[in-house]
């Protein structure tokens, strides 16, 4: 994974600089899994430097890219036992996700923060984030269910309108045929 990450980085630097931050975050997590924390920290530092370079050139950073790197850095800090750093990074990411309405990312962040606070022995905050996680999960599920119900209702209404149109067309063509058959001889009146 690390070797592929380095190859992807060389391609991204040349052809897709907007992918550098995300790829560096993935590469940092791969290095962390191998226990190479010096390379992990270097990847995150390079990702932040790449961001600064893009911002200085006038480019606006996409929020999902920022969140991806921030969450990745928080996960690595959590896995390595740097709980205060993990909590700080994850809270900053949660603030950004909340301000920009990235609810799926908020869901993951509340879960990670619940774990981080629990490991830090701060059980009240852990419970608070776990409850927020479940509440947000329920809200997302309810919104998705409502959307599915509206979609089904619209499809049902369209199908009913189509059937009503067919019935009206058949009734009208039958009436026209009956009228034409009954009034074929104009001289009869």
C-alpha positions as CSV (number, residue, x, y, z in Angstrom):
1,X,0.0,0.0,0.0
2,X,2.8,2.4,0.8
3,X,4.6,1.7,-2.5
4,X,1.4,2.2,-4.4
5,X,0.8,5.4,-2.5
6,X,4.2,6.8,-3.4
7,X,3.6,6.0,-7.1
8,X,0.1,7.6,-6.9
9,X,1.7,10.7,-5.3
10,X,4.2,11.1,-8.1
11,X,1.4,10.9,-10.6
12,X,-0.8,13.3,-8.7
13,X,2.0,15.9,-8.2
14,X,2.4,15.9,-12.0
15,X,-1.1,15.5,-13.3
16,X,-3.7,16.1,-10.5
17,X,-2.4,18.4,-7.7
18,X,-5.9,18.7,-6.3
19,X,-5.6,15.0,-5.2
20,X,-2.3,15.4,-3.3
21,X,-3.8,16.2,0.1
22,X,-6.1,13.2,0.1
23,X,-3.4,10.8,-1.2
24,X,-1.0,12.1,1.4
25,X,-3.6,11.4,4.1
26,X,-4.1,7.9,2.8
27,X,-0.3,7.4,2.6
28,X,0.1,8.7,6.2
29,X,-2.4,6.2,7.5
30,X,-0.6,3.4,5.7
31,X,2.7,4.5,7.2
32,X,1.0,4.6,10.7
33,X,-0.2,1.1,10.2
34,X,3.4,0.0,9.7
35,X,4.5,2.0,12.7
36,X,6.5,4.5,10.8
37,X,5.3,7.6,12.6
38,X,8.1,9.9,11.2
39,X,6.8,9.2,7.7
40,X,3.2,9.6,8.9
41,X,3.9,13.1,10.4
42,X,5.9,14.0,7.2
43,X,2.9,13.1,5.0
44,X,0.5,15.2,7.1
45,X,3.0,18.1,7.1
46,X,3.3,17.9,3.3
47,X,-0.5,17.8,2.9
48,X,-0.8,21.0,5.0
49,X,2.0,22.6,3.0
50,X,0.3,21.6,-0.3
51,X,-2.9,23.2,1.0
52,X,-1.1,26.4,1.9
53,X,0.5,26.5,-1.6
54,X,-2.9,26.1,-3.2
55,X,-4.5,28.7,-1.0
56,X,-1.7,31.2,-1.7
57,X,-2.2,30.7,-5.4
58,X,-5.9,31.7,-4.9
59,X,-7.4,28.3,-5.1
60,X,-10.3,27.4,-2.8
61,X,-9.9,24.1,-1.0
62,X,-12.9,21.7,-1.2
63,X,-14.4,21.0,2.2
64,X,-14.5,17.2,1.7
65,X,-10.7,17.2,1.0
66,X,-10.1,19.2,4.1
67,X,-12.3,17.0,6.2
68,X,-10.7,13.8,4.8
69,X,-7.2,14.9,5.8
70,X,-8.3,16.2,9.2
71,X,-10.2,13.0,10.1
72,X,-7.3,10.9,8.9
73,X,-4.9,12.8,11.1
74,X,-7.3,12.5,14.0
75,X,-7.6,8.7,13.5
76,X,-3.9,8.3,13.4
77,X,-3.5,10.3,16.6
78,X,-6.2,8.2,18.2
79,X,-4.6,5.0,17.2
80,X,-1.2,6.0,18.5
81,X,-2.6,7.1,21.9
82,X,-2.1,10.9,21.4
83,X,-5.6,11.5,22.8
84,X,-5.4,15.2,23.3
85,X,-4.2,15.8,19.8
86,X,-6.8,13.4,18.4
87,X,-9.6,15.2,20.3
88,X,-8.4,18.6,19.1
89,X,-8.2,17.5,15.5
90,X,-11.5,15.7,15.5
91,X,-13.3,18.7,17.2
92,X,-11.9,21.1,14.5
93,X,-13.1,18.7,11.8
94,X,-16.5,18.4,13.5
95,X,-16.8,22.2,13.6
96,X,-16.0,22.4,9.8
97,X,-18.4,19.5,9.0
98,X,-21.2,21.1,11.1
99,X,-20.7,24.5,9.5
100,X,-20.8,23.0,6.0
101,X,-23.5,20.5,6.6
102,X,-21.5,17.3,5.9
103,X,-23.8,15.1,8.0
104,X,-22.2,11.8,7.1
105,X,-18.8,13.1,8.2
106,X,-20.4,14.5,11.4
107,X,-21.6,11.0,12.1
108,X,-18.2,9.5,11.8
109,X,-16.6,12.3,13.8
110,X,-19.1,11.9,16.7
111,X,-18.2,8.2,16.7
112,X,-14.4,8.9,16.8
113,X,-14.8,11.5,19.4
114,X,-16.8,9.1,21.6
115,X,-14.0,6.6,21.4
116,X,-11.3,9.3,22.0
117,X,-13.1,10.7,25.1
118,X,-13.7,7.2,26.4
119,X,-10.0,6.3,26.1
120,X,-9.1,9.6,27.8
121,X,-11.4,8.7,30.7
122,X,-13.7,11.6,30.0
123,X,-16.9,9.5,30.1
124,X,-19.4,12.4,30.2
125,X,-18.1,13.8,26.9
126,X,-17.9,10.3,25.4
127,X,-21.5,9.7,26.2
128,X,-22.5,13.1,24.8
129,X,-20.8,12.3,21.5
130,X,-22.2,8.8,21.4
131,X,-25.7,10.2,21.9
132,X,-25.2,12.8,19.2
133,X,-23.9,10.0,16.9
134,X,-27.1,8.0,17.5
135,X,-29.4,11.1,17.1
136,X,-27.7,12.1,13.9
137,X,-27.9,8.5,12.6
138,X,-31.6,8.4,13.3
139,X,-32.1,11.8,11.7
140,X,-30.2,10.8,8.5
141,X,-32.1,7.5,8.4
142,X,-35.5,9.3,8.9
143,X,-34.6,11.9,6.2
144,X,-33.6,9.0,3.8
145,X,-36.9,7.2,4.6
146,X,-38.9,10.3,4.0
147,X,-37.2,10.9,0.7
148,X,-37.9,7.3,-0.4
149,X,-41.6,7.7,0.6
150,X,-41.9,10.9,-1.4
151,X,-40.3,9.2,-4.4
152,X,-42.7,6.3,-4.1
153,X,-45.6,8.7,-3.7
154,X,-44.6,10.7,-6.9
155,X,-44.1,7.5,-8.8
156,X,-47.6,6.3,-7.6
157,X,-49.2,9.6,-8.6
158,X,-47.6,9.5,-12.0
159,X,-48.8,6.0,-12.6
160,X,-52.3,6.9,-11.5
161,X,-52.2,10.0,-13.8
162,X,-51.1,7.8,-16.7
163,X,-53.9,5.3,-16.1
164,X,-56.5,8.1,-15.8
165,X,-55.2,9.5,-19.1
166,X,-55.5,6.1,-20.8
167,X,-59.1,5.7,-19.4
168,X,-60.0,9.1,-20.6
169,X,-58.5,8.5,-24.1
170,X,-60.4,5.2,-24.4
171,X,-63.7,6.6,-23.2
172,X,-63.4,9.6,-25.5
173,X,-62.5,7.5,-28.5
174,X,-65.4,5.2,-27.7
175,X,-67.8,8.2,-27.5
176,X,-66.5,9.6,-30.7
177,X,-67.0,6.3,-32.5
178,X,-70.5,5.9,-31.1
179,X,-71.4,9.5,-32.1
180,X,-69.9,9.0,-35.6
181,X,-71.8,5.6,-36.0
182,X,-75.1,7.1,-34.8
183,X,-74.8,10.3,-37.0
184,X,-73.4,8.8,-40.2
185,X,-76.5,9.8,-42.2
186,X,-76.7,13.6,-42.1
187,X,-80.0,13.6,-44.1
188,X,-81.7,11.6,-41.3
189,X,-82.4,14.8,-39.4
